[in-house]
Amino acid sequence: MKVRITLKVSGVDAQSFLQGQLSNDIAAIRENEWQLNAYCQHQGKVIALFWVTKYKNDFYLNFPKSLQDKVFKHLHMFVLMSDVEIVQTSFNTYPPINVMKHPEVYLITSEKFVPQELNLDINEVGVNFSKGCYPGQEVVARLHYLGKSKRRMRLFRCEQILKVGDKLIALDSKSVKASGIVVRCIKSFGKLLYLATIEVKYQDSDIILNNSNDAKFTRIKND
């Protein structure tokens, strides 16, 4: 697992502040329970994914260290006159991340996906559609109620070593289509697996990396 950090968000307005910034229902978090949240910009693109927990009256946000400066900057832009303090902490419990299932966003993929492309809307695992507003909420909700995500995250096998952010190309009999991005790299029992976004209509096509026929993907169908 890549290096992660935890921010402590405290103060009288901590809960209402996070409720107005993140995609899930912060008010529903119980003590020592972890909840997955998207932190979006105004166009609905995910800046970061936070695992959020609550201890006493404070909230803890866990995410990859590569996003530290970017997250600090964006969160502090919205603190304004709120009674909120945001500091890095050495909180010693970690979220229950399932690397075969849960997406991750790093600096290189920040602002590349809307929540639906990372499957965060499925069973509302990372997006609550009945809570109040947050940055990008209008775009995310419009796609949920009026549209359909063209891309979804799927699990793939590939013998080549790839990097997060690598682009995928889906091939069919009629076209060559730039179709997805590697979201997460996983090593499982000596095999290389990858979570990647892919256009749904091409998810079972032949898929290669950046027009390289040496890196062929096989979708794991029970993802």
Secondary structure as GFF3:
##gff-version 3
##sequence-region A 1 223
A	DSSP	beta_strand	4	10	.	.	.	ID=ss1
A	DSSP	alpha_helix	14	19	.	.	.	ID=ss2
A	DSSP	three_ten_helix	26	28	.	.	.	ID=ss3
A	DSSP	beta_strand	35	40	.	.	.	ID=ss4
A	DSSP	beta_strand	46	55	.	.	.	ID=ss5
A	DSSP	beta_strand	58	64	.	.	.	ID=ss6
A	DSSP	three_ten_helix	65	67	.	.	.	ID=ss7
A	DSSP	alpha_helix	68	77	.	.	.	ID=ss8
A	DSSP	beta_strand	85	89	.	.	.	ID=ss9
A	DSSP	three_ten_helix	107	109	.	.	.	ID=ss10
A	DSSP	three_ten_helix	115	118	.	.	.	ID=ss11
A	DSSP	three_ten_helix	122	124	.	.	.	ID=ss12
A	DSSP	alpha_helix	137	146	.	.	.	ID=ss13
A	DSSP	beta_strand	151	157	.	.	.	ID=ss14
A	DSSP	beta_strand	167	171	.	.	.	ID=ss15
A	DSSP	beta_strand	176	188	.	.	.	ID=ss16
A	DSSP	beta_strand	191	199	.	.	.	ID=ss17
A	DSSP	three_ten_helix	200	202	.	.	.	ID=ss18
A	DSSP	beta_strand	206	209	.	.	.	ID=ss19
A	DSSP	beta_strand	212	219	.	.	.	ID=ss20
###
